[in-house]
Amino acid sequence: MARNRALSQTISDSSSELNSQKSGHQLRSVPGIAQNDESGPMELDRLIHERLRLGIVSALAVNKSLSFNELKTLLKTSDGNLSVHARKLEEAEYITCEKFFEGRVPKTEYRLTPSGKQALERYLDHMEALIQAMRER
């Protein structure tokens, strides 16, 4: 059993060494993207990176506020899908949600918060740095 484990480790080490020799690539960070102390390059904000949530945050960045129906029409999505994704952004305090009545009709209005604007700016800076790094290759 110990012999099998040693053999597996030797094969694994040889395989890793061979792959790094074949590729000739070394890992490097992307210029302009801050490094995390522990995990290396900063990762994209997964909360915003999802397509529909990025659409919500982007739409609210260029509009003072949008109603639920305006967002739904703009993003071409269903009530349930928009509701779930908006709630995630709300929980992260990237957007605010105000519910009220206009006469007897219920209305829901969304706004981008200052922390949501900062998160979008960080996300866009990160994407721009990635694009720039690819163009410099």
RAJOFEN-V548802 format. One line per field, one symbol per residue. ss: DSSP state (A for helix, B for strand, O for the rest). burial: I if it has 9 or more other C-alpha atoms within 8 Angstrom, else O. A space follows every 50 residues. Layout:
ss = ???
burial = ???
//
This chain:
ss = OAAAAAAAAAAAAAAAAAAAAAAOOOOOOOOOOOBBOOOBBOOOOAAAAO AAAAAAAAAAAOOOOBBAAAAAAAAOOOAAAAAAAAAAAAAOOOBBBBBB BBOOBBBBBBBBOAAAAAAAAAAAAAAAAAAAAAAOO
burial = OOOOOOOOOOOOOOOOOOOIOOOOOOOOOIOOIOOOOOOOIIOOOOOIIO OIIIIIIIIIIOOOIIIIOOIIOOIOOOOOOIOOIIOIIIOOIIIIIOOO OOOOOOIIIIIIIOOIIOIIOOIOOIOOIIOOIOOOO
//
